[in-house]
Amino acid sequence: MERWTIRQLLQGYRQKEFSPVEITSAFLDRIEQMNKDYNAFLTVTADHALHQAGIAEQKYVAGGYIGALEGIPLSIKDLIATKGIRTTSGSSIYTEHVPTKNAAVVDLLEREGAVSLGKTNLDEFALGTTGENPFFGTIRNPWNDKYSVGGSSGGSSVAALSHLGLGSIGTDTGGSIRMPSALTGTFGLKPTYGSVSTSGVTAIAWSLDHIGPIANNASDLISLTEALLGKSYQIEEAENDLRGVRIGVPLTYFNEQAEDEVLALYQHALHQMEAAGARLVEVALPLSKRDVDRVFVIEKAEGAYVHRDDMEHSLSQYSDNVKEFLTSSLSISSFMYIEALKRREEIREAVNTALRDVDVLATPTLPMTSVKLGTTEVEIGEKESIFEAMIRYTSIFNMSGHPALSMPGGLNSSGLPFGLQLVGRYHEERRLLQAAAAFEKEYLQDFHKKRESLITV
């Protein structure tokens, strides 16, 4: 199957080279062939997708308004409500739940003409970081099926990686778009907090929750972000250049308590940026591991409130891990919650200050590459839960609300992806996307070839 980008498909539709129904049918065939190996989709909406594709096809024939994603097949994380289509939130409690209205982001996608291929697998209630769901099965990593895809938007990242659509819409409360993007070698963006409505999405922690896209290349990430944010960035090929871009390199925190190989890959990526003309600028960003503890305070306090009715009536239907996470909120005092909120304001200002004289910050997305399935603890300097370790570098920017993007930064010695995280000023997603496209153009062509060799269909 051809590896079209969104831009190429839209151009082909306009020139009548192929039709939305033909392309949608091809992707549905592909999902039928491959989903049994990857378990990326929980629900495939073939009839619905073909109906939407048919509407898009009529628009191209008739002329008139063409949406930014008219006829583009995508998938949607199964935490996001879809009218008339099962939405499980990855939980046994909602196995047969069918919403009566769409989430706001689904309405937006439909207005822009997107075709929904189905709903993607996730960790239970998005409260996990490994893609292992006790009710719907484990999402498999095409790079090595014995290793985790990350979470909680793992199905979305594997769908994007495997060309099961032109991208996917995920959610991110502590890193749930960027973590699986890092571990599967895809591109994932958490936009500025509040820039995409979370109405109709099963909340984890409303003050940390974000919605954003995952794609398998920078071009498609740009197209999806433009549609979600209502922008037209017009990032052209000639602009994909790192010359003169000021890259902020934090002096501390992001180079601490990480795997040696991750730090080496990070330094290599920084040197590549510098060789391409970027200017590396050391910046102070005073953070500590206690800040991750504060993320958990907010997630647990707000999550327990969101789940209060289900915890009262359906507690036995939660997995042990999620039940433990939510019930531990009983130990969180109002003082602890307020202290965490106050620290969040300090983190916002610290990130703003770090970004004042640079265009973007660059960090590793995670302190590790992928771990074997079933891993519950890791020891990088000290023993900690996989949950704590995985969100260490990502959740800081859920606290601050700054836009943050994960992109491939290379492969480790085991042939597993390393994720590079770029962070920008509020509402300056364009800078992140332009830098990601420039780095991809300069250094990721071999990476893409290796990734394509995984996917033979």
N, C-alpha and C positions, 0 to 999 in steps of 0.2 A: 504494500500500500504506500502511495506517495506520502512524503512527510511535508505536507503543506503547512505554512504558517497561517495565522488568521488573516493577515493582510493578503496573502496569495489566494486564499479561498474567496475572500470578498471580491477581489479583482476577477477571479474566474467566474464567479456567479454573475457579475455585471456583464462580462463578455460572453456569457452563455456557453462557457467551455464545459461546464458540468452544473448540476443542479443541487440545491440543498437536500432534496429527497435522496438523490444518488449518494451523496456524501454521508448523510445520516445512516442510510442503509448499510454502507460499508463499515461505518464505525460500530453499528449494532452487531454486524457479523463478527467483527473483530472481538468485541466484548464476549460474545457467545463462545468464541474459540478460546479466549485467554483468561477469562475471569475465574474459571475453575482452578487455574494454577496460582492466581494471585489473591483471590478473595477480596478484590478492591471494591466491588459493588455489593451492596445488600439488596437493592431493588433496581431492576432494569425496566425502564418505562418505554418499551419499544413502540406501542401504539401511540402513546402521548407524544413521543419524539417525532414520529413520522407525521402526525397531525400538525405539529408546530412547523416542521420542515415544509410541509405542503403549503401552509400559510405564507411562509417566507418565500417560497417559490412563486406563488401568485403575485407577491409584491414586486419581485424582480421582473416579472412579465408585464405587469400593469404600469410600473413606474411609480412615481410618488415617493413618499417618505420611506427611506431605508434605514433601519436601526444600525447602531454601531457594531452589533454582533448578529446582524440579520442572517439566519441560517447556519450559525456557528454551533456545532455540537459540543456541549460541556457536561460536566457532572457537578453534583451539589452534595456537600457533606450532609450526612443524615442526622444532623443536629438542627437543621434549618427547615422550617415548616414549609410543606408543599401541599397546596389545596388538592384534596382528593387522592393524594399519593402517600402511602405509608411513610411515617417518620418515626423511627424507633429511638433516636438519641443513643443508640447502642445499648439499650437497656431491655431486660426481660419485662419490665413494667409496661413498656410501650411497644411491645412486639407487634401489636395490631392497631396501633394508634394511627388514625387518618385525620389530619387537620381539615378544618372547614375553611381555612383561609391561608393564603401565602404569607411567608415572611416578607418584610419590605424589600429585601434584596432580591427575592425571587420575582416580585412584581417589577422591579427595576430591570432585571434580566429579560423578562418577557417583553417589556416595552421596547427594549433594544433588539429584540428579535432572536435572542439566544434559543437554542434547542436543548432541552434537558434530556440527557440520555439515561439518567437515573441517579440514585442516592448512594453515596460511598460509605464504606465501613469506617469505624472509628473505635477508640477506646470507650468503654462504658461511660456515658454522660460526659465524654471528653475529659474525664479525670484520669488520665494515664499518659505515659510517654513512650510506650513500646509497640503499640498496634496489636496487642494481644487481648482479644475480647472473649470473655468466658461464655457468652451466649451466642455470638455470631461467628466465632472462629478468628484465627490469627491472620492478619494481612501479611502476605509473603513478599520478601524483598528480592526483586529480580537480580540484584548483584550477587546475592548469596542467600538462599532461602532459609538458612539456619540462623540468620542475623535479623535483628529488629529493623523495621522501617521507621521507627519513631512514632510519636503520637502528638496530639490525638488525631490530626487530619491525615493519618497514614494512608487510608484508602484513596484520598484525593491526590496525594503525592505519587502513589503507584499508578493511578489512572493517568496522570499527566506524563509520568516517565514512560509508560508503556504505550503511549499513543491511543489510549482508550478515550478519545475526545481531544479537543484542542486546549484543554485546561480544566481546572476545577475550582470551586469556591469553597474555601475552608474557614475555620475560625481559629482565633489565637488569644488565649487568656494568659499563658505564661511562656508561650513559644510554640503553640500547636500547629502553626503553619510553617515556621522556620525550622523546627526540629526535624520533621519528616523530610522537608526539602533538603536539609543538610545531609541526612542519612541516605537519601535516594538520588542525590545529584540533580535535583530540580531547582527551579527558581520560585521562591515564595515571598510574598510581600504582606507585612502587617502595616496598613496605612496609618496615618495619624488618627489617634483616638477620636471617635465620634464622626469620622468622615463618611462612614458607611453605616447606615442604621442597623442595629441589632434587634429591632422589633421582630418578634416571631421566631427568634432563635432561642433554644433552651439555654438559659443563662447558667454560667458557672459563678462568675463574680462580675456583676454588671459594671463595676468601675474599672475592670481590667479587660473585659471582653472586646475583641475586635473581629472584623470580617475582612477577608482579603483573598486574592487569587494565588493559585499555584499553576505553573506552566513548565514546559520542558525547554524553553529558550527565552531569551530576553525580549525578543520581538513580541511573542505572544503575551508575556507578562505586561508589557507596555500596553498592548491592545485591551487586555482585560482590565487593567487599572484605569485606563481612559474611560471605559464604559462605566465602571463602578463609581468613579469620582466625577463623571460628567466633564472630563477635560479633553483637550486635544493637544498633546505635547509636541507633536510633529518632530520627533527625534529622528533625524535623517541619518543615512549611512555615513555621510561625510562628517557628521557631528560625533560619531562614535570614536572619540579620541580622548586619551587621558592627559594629554599635554596641558600643564598648568593647573590641573585639578589638585586641590589641597586636601590631602588625606590625613585626618587626625588619628594618631596612634596613641591610645591611652597608656600611660606609664605604668599603671598598676592594675590589679584585679583581673584583667583579661589575659594576663600572662602568668597567672598564679593558679595553682592546683588544677593543672591540665596535663594531659598525656604529652610526653616529650615529643612524640611524632606529630601531634596536633600543633604544638608550638613551632616545630620545624616547618611544617606546611604553611602555617600562618606567616612566618618570616619570609618564606620563599614567595608567597603571594604578594607581600609588601614589596619585596625586591623587584618582582615583575612589574608592579605598578610604577615603581620609581624608574625602572628601565624604559617604560612606555611614556615617560615624561611627567608623571605625577610628582608632586612635592610632598614628602612625608614630614609631618609636623607633630612632635610629641605634645600631648595634652594631658592635663591633670583631670582625673575623674575619680574623686574620693568615694569609693564604694567598699563594702565589706560583706562577708558571708552572712552577717546578721540581716542584711537587706533581703536576702532570699527567705529568711525566717519570717520577715514582715509580709512578703508576698503570700506565704502560706496563711498567715493570720487573716489577711483580707479574703483570700479564696475560701477559707473554711468558714469564716463568719458570714460572708455573703452567700456562700453555697448552702450552708445550713438553713438560711432563711428561704432561699429559693426552693429547697427540697423539703420544707417543713411538713407539708401535707403528705407527701409520699413517704417520708420517714416515719410519720405517725401511723399510716395505714398499710404501708407495703415494705416495711424495713427488711423483712426476710427475703425479698426479691432482689435486693442489692447484692452484688458480689462482696466477699469479705473485705477486699481492699478498699472499695469505694465506701462501704459501710463504716469501716474504721476511719477513713479520711473525714467523713461528714460528722460522725458522732464525736470525734475528737474536738469538734468546735465547742463542745460543752465546757472545755477548759479555757476558752478564750474569753477574757473579760472585756468590758467596754473600754477600759483603760488601754488594753493591748491594741484593740482595733483603732482607737483614736490616735495612739502613738504611731501606729503603722501609717495611718493617713497623713499625719504631720511629717513623717519621714519621707513620704512620697513627694510632698511639696519640695523638700530639700533636694531630692533626687532630680526632680524636674529642673530646678535651677542649676544643679551641677552639670546636667547634660546640656542645658542651654549655654552655659559658660564654656564647656568643652567644645561646642560647635561654633562659638562666636567668630573665630578667626580661621575656620576651615570649611570646606564644602561638605565633607562627609566624614564620619568616623568609620574605621575598619577594625573589626575584631574577629576572632573565631566565633562561629555560631554556637558551637558546643565545646566543652572541654575534652571531648572524646569523639572518636568515630563510632560506628555501630557496635553494639554488644550482642552476644548470643541470646537467642530467645530464651526466656525463663530467668534471665538475670534480674535479681531484685536489689542487689547491692554491688557497689563498685568501690575500689580502693585506689584513689589518686591522691596520694599524700595522706589521706585519712579515709576510714570507711564511712560510707554514707549511702542512703537509699538511691536507687537509680533515678527516682523522681527529683530528688534534691540536686543531684549532679547535672541532670539534663537541662534543668531550667536556669542554671546558674548565670549564664551569659545572656539569655533571651528575656527572662522575666523582668529584668531591670527596665527594659523599654516598654513593657506593659505598664509598669509603675509610672514611668515618665510620660507615656503616650506618644513618644516620637515615632515617626515612620521608620521601620527596620526591615531590611531585605536579606534573605539568605540566598546565596548562589554557590555553584560548585567552585571549589578552589583547588581541586586536584584529587588524587587518590593516595591512600596510604599504602604501606608495603604489602598489605593483604588484598589490595585491589578494591577497597571500599572507599566511598566518597568522603571528602572533607568539605565542610561548609564554611564559607566566608560570609560574615555578616557586615552589611553596610547600614549606617544609621544617619538620618538627616534631620534638618530642622523641621519644625511643624509645617505641614502642608507643602513641603518641598520634595515630594515624591519624585518629581521629574529629575532632580539631581541624582537621586539613587539609581533610577532606571537608566539614565544616560551613562553613569559610571559602570553599571553592570553590563550594559550593551558594549561599552568600549572594552572592558576586560574580556568579555566573551569573544569579541572579534579578534583580539590580540592573542589570547592564550588558550581558549577552550575548544578549538577545532578538533584537536586530537582526543580530548575528553569526550566530545560528542560522538566521535567515531567509535570509541570504546563502548560508550553507552548504547549506541545503535546495535553493536554486535551482540548485546544481550537479548535484543528484541528481534526475533527472526521473522515474525509474521508480517 
